[in-house]
Amino acid sequence: MNFDEMTARVRDGQGFIAALDQSGGSTPKALQSYGVEDSEWDGDEEMFAKIHEMRCRIVDSPSFSNGKVIGAILFEKTMEGCSKDGSPIPALLSRRGIVPFLKVDKGMHDTENGVQLMKEIPTLAKDCARAKELGVFGTKMRSVIHEADQKGVADNIRQQMDYGLEILDQGLVPILEPEVSLKSESRAQAEALVLSNALEQMERVPEGKQVMWKLTIPSEPNLYKPLIDHPKVLRVVALSGGYSREDACRELGKNDGMIASFSRALLEVLQAKMDDQQFDQALGNAIDEIACASTGEVA
């Protein structure tokens, strides 16, 4: 797929975007959930090798290419890795009609003013250039909002857009992800601040350009419809944020036009010890359920 074909696939695709981008802090937990104990790896290199094996197994599974996964967010080491046939992962995904994205953030600062801002991304231009070489369509970067602090939320959304505009200048489409914690005691108020600040920041997007948003499924259904309908927004996707797959799909189904970009909720039943048939069946069931929640169809 070329860039225009990828744009159309993301805009019009009936399905969801898989998040396969666990990084440093979340990787050990992801491996444990997959049935790989800490004793089976030693150091970051072996840890990332184990998670790369899991991601490649997912990508190579027949059900992953059944047309219901319209995009996949990759960690840098996965983007640089190769599939069984020797193809770079982005090229393999593109051939199968799956639009590749790259996680570009470098982690977050400690909480201040109720939010965690992203750390600086000094390699952003280089990372974007490399991603374009490999056929990647867009990027994703995550920050977190814990409280409905007006200054904190405004700073968080502004930082997302600051980097988003840099990424647009590099010729990629950014996914902006200011996650509102499900544990927040002021979650509804924080989500309302996210919406108002996001709409304000959208005025900075140049004419003819589009960004994407990845947001916590709102406590008020269809809260983010103004963003979904915004002409400078390519698509609004939802993170699972600690919900089980069943709960995430139920809550997502209440929101028109919002599709999934799940990680934990997608992978929660997969186990390293499964044989290939069991693995593909479990993955296929998860894909079917999440795609139904994303498209409003009945499972």
Order of alpha helices (4+ residues) and beta strands (2+ residues): alpha-beta-alpha-alpha-beta-alpha-alpha-beta-beta-alpha-beta-alpha-beta-alpha-beta-alpha-beta-alpha-beta-alpha-alpha
